[in-house]
Amino acid sequence: MRAERCHRSRGFSLIEALIALLVLSIGMLGAAAMQLNALQGAHIAYQRSIATLAAQDAQERLWAQMAKGGGCPDWSDARELNELDWNDAWSGYLPGFADASSVDPETSGSNADCKFTITISWAEARSAGENPEFIYHVRLPQ
């Protein structure tokens, strides 16, 4: 009786090993899915950081135009900023940036307020057809 009992409880059966392997593989698939989501989130955060840097760059270029011209930049200066190297400088970092991003003087109130709207938009291939758009409002001191 003793020899028979010891023989039965010795080691794992093949079915137990296969079930353990199945549970382990499901856990590994879950970890891989979490890693993929983390990478996508990091990429989206990277693109948002680039968009913020592009808006800050546009603001600094407006400051430079203000310092060069001695007053608040007007519509032609903002259009020149759009048409020149600002769009070209940032379109390499964000796909579709040059097609939808712009710097425009605000039309509400007078231009003496020296307010501008900086719109940053790009094509996001990973989202469900939505293109992110950030709108910054800048007021330069006079």
Backbone hydrogen bonds, N-H to C=O, Kabsch-Sander energy under -0.5 kcal/mol:
donor,donor_aa,acceptor,acceptor_aa,energy
5,R,1,M,-1.8
6,C,2,R,-2.1
7,H,3,A,-1.6
8,R,4,E,-1.5
9,S,5,R,-1.4
10,R,7,H,-0.7
11,G,9,S,-0.7
17,A,13,S,-1.8
18,L,14,L,-2.1
19,I,15,I,-2.2
20,A,16,E,-2.2
21,L,17,A,-2.0
22,L,18,L,-2.1
23,V,19,I,-2.4
24,L,20,A,-2.2
25,S,21,L,-2.2
26,I,22,L,-2.1
27,G,23,V,-1.9
28,M,24,L,-2.1
29,L,25,S,-2.1
30,G,26,I,-1.9
31,A,27,G,-2.0
32,A,28,M,-2.1
33,A,29,L,-2.1
34,M,30,G,-2.1
35,Q,31,A,-2.0
36,L,32,A,-2.0
37,N,33,A,-2.2
38,A,34,M,-2.1
39,L,35,Q,-2.1
40,Q,36,L,-2.2
41,G,37,N,-2.3
42,A,38,A,-2.2
43,H,39,L,-2.0
44,I,40,Q,-2.3
45,A,41,G,-2.2
46,Y,42,A,-2.1
47,Q,43,H,-2.3
48,R,44,I,-2.2
49,S,45,A,-2.0
50,I,46,Y,-2.1
51,A,47,Q,-2.2
52,T,48,R,-2.1
53,L,49,S,-2.3
54,A,50,I,-2.3
55,A,51,A,-1.9
56,Q,52,T,-2.3
57,D,53,L,-2.3
58,A,54,A,-2.1
59,Q,55,A,-2.2
60,E,56,Q,-2.4
61,R,57,D,-2.2
62,L,58,A,-2.1
63,W,59,Q,-2.2
64,A,60,E,-2.3
65,Q,61,R,-2.3
66,M,62,L,-2.3
67,A,63,W,-2.6
68,K,64,A,-2.3
69,G,65,Q,-2.5
70,G,66,M,-1.7
71,G,66,M,-0.5
78,A,74,D,-2.1
79,R,75,W,-2.6
80,E,76,S,-2.3
81,L,77,D,-2.0
82,N,78,A,-1.9
83,E,79,R,-2.6
84,L,80,E,-2.0
86,W,81,L,-0.8
88,D,84,L,-0.8
89,A,85,D,-2.7
90,W,86,W,-1.5
91,S,87,N,-1.7
92,G,88,D,-0.6
93,Y,90,W,-1.2
94,L,90,W,-1.6
97,F,94,L,-1.6
100,A,96,G,-0.9
100,A,97,F,-0.7
101,S,97,F,-1.9
102,S,119,T,-2.1
104,D,117,T,-2.7
106,E,115,K,-2.1
113,D,110,S,-1.5
114,C,111,N,-1.4
116,F,138,V,-3.0
117,T,104,D,-3.8
118,I,116,F,-0.5
118,I,136,Y,-3.2
119,T,102,S,-2.9
119,T,117,T,-0.6
120,I,118,I,-0.6
120,I,134,F,-3.2
121,S,119,T,-0.5
122,W,132,P,-1.3
123,A,95,P,-3.3
124,E,122,W,-0.6
125,A,123,A,-0.7
129,G,127,S,-2.3
134,F,120,I,-3.2
136,Y,118,I,-3.1
138,V,116,F,-3.0
138,V,136,Y,-0.5
140,L,114,C,-2.5
